[in-house]
Amino acid sequence: MAGLAVGLSLMQSRGGSSPDLSLLFDINGLAKDTPSWLDRAISFAGEYGILLAMVLLVLWCWWSVRRRGTAADSVASVAGIVWAPLAAGLALLVNVPIRGFVERPRPFVDHRGIEVLVAGKTDFSFVSDHATLAMALGAGLFVAHRKFGYAALGLALALGFCRVFMGVHYPTDVIGGFALGTAVTLLLAPLALALLTPLVSAAAASDRAKWLVRSKRAPAGPGDRPEPLGLPDPRTEGAGTGPGRNDLAA
């Protein structure tokens, strides 16, 4: 960590031509040529909008997996969906000591000419909380459902671009957030799913909570209902006339 802090400090020197600083000015410089309404739209998306969209995507994924696939598939997918926000919260907690140790100022503090689209940012810059949260949600959703996961990862990348465009983060702040969110989610996923899957299975077997895992309108499949025992149907066995019919009046 000490080496990382030194490296980031060197990147902040005005005399250097680091790729991090160059990319910051290239992306943030776009804000000077875009119309004000677009700047406001990107600022809202980078601060609140994309994260809100990712929350809605998680809910949409949960709603979808309840209505499709087998019961076992629903249990596995819902367990992964539950892990996604838990992983995001855990990644944010891991980031607290990292930010306090590195203590990297926001880019507009050390560099002039930064177009700052969101005022009031006084905390440290590395690692980006927004990037950490978004990528943790994206990686967690990818574990639960590939198609929804790809969409979430795309939103996370878009959020990272917005944070640099807004002038509140260096590109390496965003990359560090992506790495932290991915690492926490994927490295702890086996343990988390091992603990969450039995809980979700218990909910699926409960009359009160099974709707959280499996929709009543979901198509029946293997494991959804008990297999027939092969017993004769009393309504049809021996029906009709013939030598095999028992005549009660005889």
N, C-alpha and C positions, 0 to 999 in steps of 0.2 A: 504493500500500500504506500509506503514511503516513496518508492521509486515512481509510482503512478502520480503521486502528488507533485513530485519534482518535474515530471514530464509535462503535466498540465500547466504548471507555472511557466515553463519555458514556452509553451504554445501561446501564452497570453502576452508575451513580449511584443511590443509594436514593431520592433526592428526585424523580427523573424518573418519568414514567408512560409509558414507551415501550411500544409494542405487543409488542416482544420480551419484556420483563420481565413484562408482564401475561399474555401467553400462557404463559410459563413457569410462573407461579404458578397459572394456571387448570388447566393439564394436570397439573403435579406435585401440585397440591392434591387431585386425584382419589385419589392414593395414601393419603391420610389417612382416606378413607372406605371403601376397598376392603378385603376380608378379607386377612389376612396370607398365606394360601396363594396368592391371586391376585397379590399383590405379588411373591412369590417366583417365580411362574410367568412374570410379565412380565419380571422381572429376568433370569431365565435366558434367556428368548427374546431380550431386547435385548442381552445380553452374548455369548451363544454360539448359542442355538437357531436364530434366523433365518438367521444366516450359514451354519450347518451345513445348514439346509434349502436354501439357495441353492446350495451346493456339490452337494448331491444332485440338485437341479433341473438343474444344468449336466450332470451325468453322465447323467441321464435323457434330456435333450435329445440328447446325443451318441449314446446307445444307440438312440434313436428314429430319428434321421436316417440312421444306418447301414443301417436295415432298410426305408426307404421312399424313393420318388423315384428319379430316374435317378442314374447315376454322377456326372455333372456337378453335380447338385444336392447330392449327398453331399460332394463335394470343397469346394464353396462353403460349405456349412453347417458342416462340420468346421473349416474355416479360421476362420470366425467364432467358433466355440466355443473354439478355441485362443486367439483374441485376447482373449476375455472375461477370463480370469484374468490374462493378461499386462497388460492395460489396468488392472486393479485394482491389481496390484503397482506399476505405473508411477505411478498416481495417488497411491498412498500415499507414494512417494518424492517426488513434487512437493509433497506436503503438509508434508514435514519442514521445509523452510525457511520455509514460510508460518506454521506454528505458532510457530517460533522467532522470527519477526519480529514477529508480532502480540502474542504473549505474553498472551493473554487468560486470566485465572484461571477455574477452574471456578465455576459459579454459586453453589454452597454456600459458597465462600470469601468472597464479597463480600455475600451476602444471607442474613439469618436467616430461619428458617421454611421452609427447603427440606427436603423429605423425601428424604433420600439413601438409596437402596435398595441401592447397591453401594459399599462402602467401599474405601479405598486408592487413589483416583484423585488423583494428585499432579501430573500433567502438565497442559499447557495445554489449553484447551477448543476454541479455533477453529483449524482446521476439524475437525469430527468425523471421526476415522479410520473408525469404523464406518459412518457415512453415506456417506463417500467410497467405501469398499470395496464396500458393497452396491449403490450406484447404478452404479458402474463395471461390476460384474458384470451388473446388470440391463440396462444399455444395450448391453453387449457381446452378451448373449444375445438382445436384441431385434434386433440386426443379423443374427444367425445364424438366428433362428427367431422369427416374430412371436408365435405363441401362447405358447410358453415364455417369450418376452420379456415379455409382458404379466404373466404370473404372477410373474416375477422383479421387475418394477417394483413390483407390489403388495406383495411381501415387503419391498422396500427402503423403501417408504413406511411400512409397519408398524414396521420397525426404527427409523426416525426418530422416530416417535411414542413408542416405548418408551424411547429415550434421553432424551427430555425428561421423560417420566413418571418415570423413575428419578432425576431430579434431577442428572444429570451433564453436561447440555448445555443451552445456550440454544437456542431454535428457530432462530436465525440460524446457530448452529454446524452444525445439521443441514442447513439450506438451503444453506449454503456447501459442505458436503460433497457434497450432491446435484449442485450446479453444477459442482464440480471433477471429480467422477467422470464426469459426462456429457460435459464438455468434453474431457477427456483421451481418453475412449473414442471419441467421434464425430469429433473433429478429426484424430486420428491413424489412424482406421480405414482410410481409403483407402491410405495408405502401408503400414500393417501387413498388410492383406489382399493387397496387391500382392506383398509378400515371403513371406507364409505360403502363399498358394494354390499356387505352384510346388512348395513343400516337401510340401504335402499331396498334390498330384498325383503327385509322385514316390513317396510312401508308398503311394498307391493302386495304382501300377504294380509295386510290389515284392511278391514272393511272401511275404516274411516279415512285412511291415507293412501289407498291404492290408486286413487285418481291422480295423485302426484306423479305416478310412475307409468300408469297404463290407462289409456282412455277406454271408456265403455264402447266406443265406436271402432276401436282397433280390430282389425281382422283376426280371427282365431287362427292359431298355428300350433305347431308341436310344443307341448308344455303348457298351453293355455287352458286345456281341459283334460280330464282323466280319459285314458284310453278305454274303449268298450271292453267288457269282460267276455263277450261272446255268448251271453245268455239269450235264450229265445225270447222273442217279444210276445208277451201273453195276449196281446190283442190280435195277433195274426196266427199264432201256432195252433194248428188243428182247426182253423176256420174253414167253413164250407162243408160240403157233403162228400162222402166217400167212405171207403172202408176204414180209413184211419181216424174217423171222427167218433168220439164217445157219445153215445146217445143216452142222455140222462133219463129218458123215459123208459128205456129198455128194462 
